[in-house]
Amino acid sequence: RQRLSGCDLLSDGSVRGSYRVGYDGRDFLSFELGSGRLVAADGAAEITRRRWEQDGTMAEGWT
């Protein structure tokens, strides 16, 4: 599993952040800090996205 997190300070003073999870060099899920939502890369990831959003604990840990 590969994880990548990033944070950018924009010229207007706002912050843009993201967290991405991948497997075998392929994107799986990403979390957009500004919108507070998970984005699935494919159908298999969509199943996980729904479970994580229903549970609510994954996004809470990233915000």
ZADO-623173 format. One record per residue (C-alpha): residue in three letters; residue number from 0; x, y negated, z. Coordinates in pm, 1 decimal, padded with zeros to 6 digits. Example, Ala and Ser with C-alpha at 12.3 -4.5 7.8 and 13.67 -1.06 7.14 Angstrom:
<atoms>
(ALA, 0, (01230.0, 00450.0, 00780.0))
(SER, 1, (01367.0, 00106.0, 00714.0))
</atoms>
This chain:
<atoms>
(ARG, 0, (00000.0, 00000.0, 00000.0))
(GLN, 1, (00125.7, -00345.4, -00086.9))
(ARG, 2, (00010.6, -00663.6, 00086.0))
(LEU, 3, (00072.1, -01021.5, -00017.2))
(SER, 4, (-00035.6, -01329.4, 00171.2))
(GLY, 5, (00012.1, -01687.9, 00069.9))
(CYS, 6, (-00069.2, -02039.5, 00178.6))
(ASP, 7, (-00040.7, -02364.7, -00016.1))
(LEU, 8, (-00062.5, -02719.2, 00116.7))
(LEU, 9, (-00235.6, -02921.1, -00155.2))
(SER, 10, (-00170.0, -03286.6, -00236.5))
(ASP, 11, (-00499.8, -03389.8, -00074.8))
(GLY, 12, (-00390.0, -03231.9, 00255.5))
(SER, 13, (-00615.8, -02929.0, 00228.5))
(VAL, 14, (-00486.9, -02574.4, 00256.0))
(ARG, 15, (-00548.8, -02291.2, 00012.0))
(GLY, 16, (-00472.0, -01941.0, 00130.4))
(SER, 17, (-00517.3, -01587.5, 00010.2))
(TYR, 18, (-00448.0, -01229.5, 00110.5))
(ARG, 19, (-00417.5, -00949.3, -00144.0))
(VAL, 20, (-00405.4, -00573.2, -00103.9))
(GLY, 21, (-00285.7, -00337.1, -00376.7))
(TYR, 22, (-00202.5, 00028.8, -00423.7))
(ASP, 23, (00049.6, 00181.9, -00663.9))
(GLY, 24, (00129.2, -00159.5, -00811.3))
(ARG, 25, (-00235.7, -00240.8, -00889.3))
(ASP, 26, (-00463.0, -00501.0, -00732.3))
(PHE, 27, (-00736.1, -00364.5, -00506.3))
(LEU, 28, (-00889.7, -00641.7, -00294.9))
(SER, 29, (-00818.2, -01006.1, -00233.0))
(PHE, 30, (-00947.9, -01242.6, 00032.1))
(GLU, 31, (-00992.3, -01610.1, -00051.5))
(LEU, 32, (-00951.9, -01820.4, 00263.6))
(GLY, 33, (-01138.5, -02124.4, 00130.2))
(SER, 34, (-01454.5, -01936.6, 00039.1))
(GLY, 35, (-01420.1, -01669.0, 00307.6))
(ARG, 36, (-01503.2, -01394.1, 00061.9))
(LEU, 37, (-01348.9, -01071.1, -00051.7))
(VAL, 38, (-01300.1, -01007.9, -00424.2))
(ALA, 39, (-01285.4, -00649.7, -00555.2))
(ALA, 40, (-01057.5, -00565.5, -00848.8))
(ASP, 41, (-01262.6, -00265.8, -00966.1))
(GLY, 42, (-01551.7, -00033.8, -00881.6))
(ALA, 43, (-01359.0, 00164.0, -00620.4))
(ALA, 44, (-01256.6, -00157.5, -00445.9))
(GLU, 45, (-01618.6, -00276.2, -00455.3))
(ILE, 46, (-01716.0, 00009.4, -00222.6))
(THR, 47, (-01449.8, -00099.1, 00026.3))
(ARG, 48, (-01543.9, -00468.1, -00012.5))
(ARG, 49, (-01906.4, -00393.9, 00074.7))
(ARG, 50, (-01806.0, -00187.8, 00377.6))
(TRP, 51, (-01562.5, -00454.1, 00504.8))
(GLU, 52, (-01812.7, -00737.7, 00452.5))
(GLN, 53, (-02088.6, -00541.8, 00624.0))
(ASP, 54, (-01858.3, -00470.2, 00917.5))
(GLY, 55, (-01736.4, -00832.2, 00925.0))
(THR, 56, (-01422.0, -00766.1, 01124.7))
(MET, 57, (-01170.7, -00777.4, 00837.2))
(ALA, 58, (-01259.2, -01129.9, 00722.9))
(GLU, 59, (-01274.5, -01255.3, 01082.2))
(GLY, 60, (-00914.4, -01150.2, 01132.1))
(TRP, 61, (-00802.9, -01349.8, 00827.0))
(THR, 62, (-00980.3, -01676.8, 00909.8))
</atoms>
